[in-house]
């Protein structure tokens, strides 16, 4: 593989930027989340304040596609672990969704409200250019469509843009989660009817808000929370919702829990507190540890694997890379397959008495190994 940080135009780039890019694969390999990643890079630019990690997990099916997350991680190791776990999840997500793409993810260590400056994004765009197409990125937590447009004007390997792209992928993620919730209900209750059921939604960003709109229209009763109290209050008014403090959402009583914020909310500490029959949301890495799915199964809680149910956004931006061009009808046809995939996972899980995330990973690896 070509060393992506040594392109032909490196001298020109070095003259214009103070950005340095280093291969930190060996350092990353010491972490439990490494799981055989192909390559991990770190980009730093003291002038703009950029510290970015790009992790590529597996490219057997195609080039790595994954969002860029902008978040003020408490340490570099925490950010690196986040990038590794998210990147691995993208490998499985692409494979289960039937896409000819590999898994990758980027993390920028910065506060998206105050540290996301034009200079920082310009430096990151230079990093993307130097990766020479090995990594394609789009929106994630802390990165907006406007940010994607800014990056696309400076680097070709950016999708999900408003100018010439498919736009904000969040509504497609929300649609996939909504369809997945109904599939879980049908498997558990024999009907996908939402009217009169309570759904606890954690996180009211673009995906969480769109999901609430869909659930509310179907007659679901909502309990909502977000780190932004004003957003929680707005949702309370818009959806006639009950509210909960962010740290208490896992303890409320509801039929369904939809985690739509950051990951790690399901853990051996929180699982004994859960009073939900189904967990189905958009957040990546909802389980703090892989084995937590077994604890959920033992408690009779049906878990929809995150990288299966939240694949709608990926399916949408991936369509931009089609030789035929972006086709929204083709996107919706692929989105419609999410419930069938989940139903198959639920069925095999029950038959084999194995956690749903084990079944989902098995399906992903079957396709990758083929």
C-alpha positions in Angstrom: 0.0 0.0 0.0 1.2 3.5 -0.8 2.1 5.6 2.2 -0.6 8.2 1.9 1.3 10.8 3.8 4.0 10.9 1.1 2.2 12.0 -2.1 4.0 13.6 -5.0 2.9 17.1 -4.0 4.2 16.7 -0.4 6.8 19.5 -0.8 4.2 21.9 -2.1 1.9 20.9 0.8 4.7 21.3 3.4 5.5 24.8 2.0 1.8 25.9 2.5 0.9 24.1 5.8 2.5 23.2 9.1 0.5 20.0 9.0 2.4 16.8 9.8 1.0 13.3 9.3 2.4 10.2 11.0 1.6 6.5 10.9 0.5 5.5 14.4 -0.6 2.0 13.5 1.9 0.4 15.8 0.9 2.6 18.7 -2.8 1.9 18.0 -2.1 -1.9 17.9 -1.5 -1.8 21.7 -5.1 -0.9 22.4 -7.9 -3.5 22.8 -10.0 -1.8 20.2 -7.4 -2.3 17.4 -8.8 -5.5 16.0 -6.5 -5.8 13.0 -6.8 -2.3 11.6 -4.9 -1.9 8.3 -3.6 1.6 8.9 -4.0 4.5 11.4 -2.8 8.0 10.8 -2.5 11.1 13.1 -2.5 14.6 11.6 -1.3 17.6 13.7 -1.1 21.2 12.9 0.0 23.5 15.7 -1.0 26.7 13.8 -4.7 25.7 13.4 -4.9 23.5 16.5 -5.7 20.4 14.5 -5.3 16.9 16.0 -7.0 14.4 13.8 -7.0 10.6 13.7 -8.0 8.6 10.6 -8.4 4.9 11.2 -8.9 2.4 8.3 -10.1 -1.0 9.6 -10.7 -3.2 6.5 -10.8 -2.5 2.8 -11.5 -6.0 1.3 -14.8 -4.8 -0.1 -13.7 -1.4 -1.3 -12.2 2.0 -0.2 -12.9 3.0 3.4 -15.9 5.3 3.9 -16.8 6.8 7.3 -17.8 10.0 8.9 -15.6 12.6 10.7 -16.5 13.1 14.3 -15.5 16.4 16.0 -15.5 16.0 19.7 -13.4 17.2 22.7 -12.2 13.8 24.0 -10.6 13.9 27.4 -7.4 12.3 26.1 -5.7 11.3 22.9 -6.0 7.6 23.8 -9.8 8.1 24.3 -10.0 9.7 20.9 -7.9 6.9 19.3 -10.1 4.2 21.0 -13.2 6.0 19.7 -11.8 6.1 16.2 -10.8 2.4 16.2 -14.2 1.3 17.5 -16.1 3.4 15.1 -13.9 2.3 12.1 -14.5 -1.3 12.9 -18.2 -0.7 13.1 -18.2 0.9 9.7 -16.6 -2.3 8.2 -19.5 -4.3 9.6 -22.1 -1.7 8.7 -20.9 -1.6 5.0 -20.8 -5.4 4.8 -24.2 -6.0 6.3 -25.7 -3.3 4.1 -24.3 -5.0 1.0 -22.1 -2.1 0.0 -18.8 -2.4 -1.9 -17.0 -0.3 0.7 -14.6 -0.8 3.6 -14.7 0.7 7.0 -12.9 3.8 8.3 -13.5 6.7 10.6 -12.0 10.0 11.5 -11.9 11.8 14.8 -10.9 15.5 15.3 -10.2 16.4 18.9 -12.0 19.7 19.3 -15.1 21.3 20.7 -17.5 21.6 17.7 -19.1 24.7 19.2 -16.0 26.7 19.8 -12.9 25.0 18.3 -14.2 24.2 14.8 -12.5 27.1 13.0 -12.0 27.6 9.2 -8.2 27.2 9.8 -8.8 23.8 11.6 -11.0 22.5 8.8 -8.6 23.8 6.1 -5.8 21.8 7.8 -8.0 18.7 7.9 -8.9 19.1 4.3 -5.2 19.0 3.5 -4.9 15.8 5.5 -7.8 14.3 3.5 -6.1 15.3 0.2 -2.9 13.6 1.3 -4.8 10.3 1.9 -5.2 10.2 -1.9 -8.7 8.6 -1.9 -7.9 5.8 0.5 -10.4 7.4 2.9 -13.7 9.0 2.0 -15.5 11.0 4.7 -18.9 12.5 5.5 -20.8 14.0 8.4 -20.8 12.6 11.9 -21.2 14.1 15.4 -20.0 17.7 15.5 -19.7 18.0 11.7 -22.5 19.6 9.7 -23.4 19.7 6.0 -21.9 23.2 5.9 -18.6 21.7 7.2 -18.8 19.0 4.5 -19.3 21.6 1.9 -16.3 23.5 3.2 -14.1 20.4 3.1 -15.4 19.4 -0.3 -14.2 22.7 -1.7 -10.7 21.8 -0.7 -10.6 17.9 -0.9 -12.3 15.6 -3.4 -12.8 12.7 -1.0 -15.9 14.2 0.8 -19.5 13.1 0.4 -22.8 14.2 1.9 -22.5 17.7 0.6 -25.3 20.0 -0.5 -23.5 21.1 -3.7 -23.4 18.1 -6.0 -23.9 15.6 -3.2 -26.8 13.9 -1.5 -26.9 16.4 1.4 -27.6 15.7 5.0 -27.6 11.9 5.7 -29.4 12.2 9.0 -33.0 11.9 7.7 -32.0 8.6 6.0 -30.4 7.3 9.2 -33.5 8.2 11.1 -35.7 6.5 8.5 -33.7 3.3 8.8 -33.9 3.4 12.6 -37.6 4.0 12.4 -38.1 1.0 10.1 -35.8 -1.0 12.4 -37.9 -0.2 15.5 -41.0 -1.4 13.7 -39.2 -4.6 12.7 -38.2 -5.2 16.3 -41.7 -4.6 17.5 -43.1 -7.0 14.9 -40.6 -9.7 16.0 -41.3 -9.1 19.7 -45.1 -8.4 19.7 -46.3 -9.7 16.4 -47.3 -6.2 15.3 -45.4 -3.0 14.4 -48.1 -0.8 15.9 -46.5 2.1 17.8 -49.6 3.9 19.1 -49.7 3.9 22.9 -46.2 2.6 23.3 -43.5 4.7 25.0 -40.2 5.3 23.5 -37.3 6.9 25.4 -35.0 8.9 23.0 -31.6 9.8 24.1 -30.1 12.6 22.0 -32.0 15.2 20.0 -29.5 16.0 17.2 -30.5 15.7 13.6 -31.1 12.0 13.7 -32.8 11.9 17.1 -35.1 14.8 16.3 -36.1 13.3 12.9 -36.8 10.0 14.6 -39.0 11.7 17.2 -41.1 13.3 14.5 -41.7 9.9 12.9 -42.5 8.2 16.2 -44.9 11.0 17.2 -46.8 10.9 14.0 -47.3 7.2 14.6 -48.8 7.8 18.0 -45.9 6.8 20.2 -45.5 8.5 23.6 -42.0 10.0 24.0 -39.6 10.5 26.9 -36.7 12.6 25.6 -33.4 14.0 26.8 -30.4 15.9 25.4 -27.3 17.6 26.9 -28.8 20.8 25.5 -31.6 21.7 27.9 -33.1 24.1 25.4 -33.4 21.4 22.8 -35.0 19.1 25.4 -37.6 21.8 26.2 -38.3 22.3 22.5 -38.9 18.6 22.0 -41.2 18.6 25.1 -43.4 21.2 23.4 -43.2 19.8 19.9 -43.9 16.2 20.7 -45.9 16.5 24.0 -43.0 14.5 25.5 -42.0 13.8 29.0 -38.4 14.7 29.8 -35.6 13.2 31.8 -32.1 14.3 32.8 -29.4 12.9 30.5 -28.0 10.7 33.3 -31.4 9.3 34.2 -32.7 8.3 30.7 -31.5 4.7 31.1 -33.7 4.3 34.2 -37.0 5.5 32.9 -39.7 2.9 32.1 -40.5 2.6 28.4 -41.2 -0.1 25.8 -38.3 1.0 23.6 -35.0 2.8 24.2 -33.6 4.6 21.3 -30.0 5.8 22.0 -29.2 8.5 19.5 -26.3 10.3 21.2 -22.7 9.1 21.8 -21.9 5.4 22.5 -21.2 3.3 25.5 -24.5 3.9 27.2 -25.3 0.2 27.5 -22.8 -1.4 30.0 -22.7 -3.9 32.8 -23.4 -1.0 35.2 -26.5 0.3 33.4 -28.0 -3.0 32.2 -29.4 -3.9 35.6 -31.2 -0.5 35.6 -32.9 -0.9 32.3 -36.7 -1.1 32.1 -37.1 -1.5 28.3 -38.1 -4.4 26.2 -36.3 -3.3 23.0 -33.1 -1.2 22.4 -33.0 0.2 18.9 -31.3 3.6 18.2 -28.9 5.4 15.9 -25.9 5.8 18.2 -22.7 4.0 17.2 -21.1 1.7 19.7 -24.0 1.6 22.0 -22.5 -1.3 23.9 -19.6 -0.4 26.2 -18.3 -3.9 25.6 -19.1 -6.6 23.1 -20.2 -9.0 25.9 -22.9 -6.6 27.0 -25.2 -8.0 24.4 -25.2 -11.3 26.1 -26.3 -9.6 29.4 -29.2 -8.0 27.5 -30.2 -11.3 26.0 -30.2 -12.9 29.5 -32.5 -10.1 30.7 -34.9 -10.7 27.8 -34.1 -7.3 26.1 -34.1 -7.4 22.3 -31.1 -5.5 21.0 -31.0 -4.2 17.4 -27.3 -4.1 16.5 -26.4 -0.5 16.0 -24.4 -0.8 12.8 -27.3 -2.7 11.2 -30.2 -0.4 12.2 -28.3 2.9 11.7 -26.9 2.2 8.2 -29.3 4.5 6.4 -27.0 7.5 6.4 -24.1 5.4 5.0 -26.3 3.9 2.4 -27.3 7.4 1.3 -23.8 8.9 1.0 -22.4 5.7 -0.5 -24.9 6.2 -3.4 -22.9 9.2 -4.5 -20.1 6.9 -5.4 -22.2 4.9 -7.8 -21.0 5.0 -11.5 -24.6 5.7 -12.4 -24.7 8.7 -10.1 -26.8 9.4 -7.0 -30.3 7.8 -7.3 -32.6 8.5 -4.3 -35.0 5.7 -5.4 -32.2 3.2 -5.2 -31.3 4.5 -1.8 -34.8 4.0 -0.5 -34.9 0.4 -1.9 -31.7 -0.4 0.1 -33.1 1.3 3.2 -36.2 -0.9 2.9 -33.9 -4.0 3.4 -32.9 -3.0 6.9 -36.0 -4.5 8.6 -35.5 -7.8 6.7 -31.9 -8.0 7.8 -32.8 -7.3 11.4 -35.6 -9.8 11.3 -33.1 -12.5 10.1 -30.7 -11.5 12.9 -33.4 -11.8 15.5 -34.6 -15.1 14.2 -31.1 -16.6 14.1 -30.4 -15.2 17.6 -33.4 -17.0 19.0 -32.8 -20.2 17.2 -29.1 -20.4 18.2 -29.5 -18.7 21.6 -26.7 -16.3 20.8 -26.6 -12.5 21.1 -27.8 -10.5 18.2 -24.5 -8.6 17.8 -22.7 -12.0 17.4 -25.1 -12.9 14.6 -24.7 -9.5 12.9 -20.9 -9.7 13.0 -21.1 -13.2 11.6 -23.2 -12.1 8.7 -20.7 -9.2 8.0 -17.7 -11.5 8.1 -19.4 -14.0 5.8 -19.7 -11.3 3.1 -16.2 -9.9 3.7 -14.6 -13.4 3.5 -16.4 -14.2 0.3 
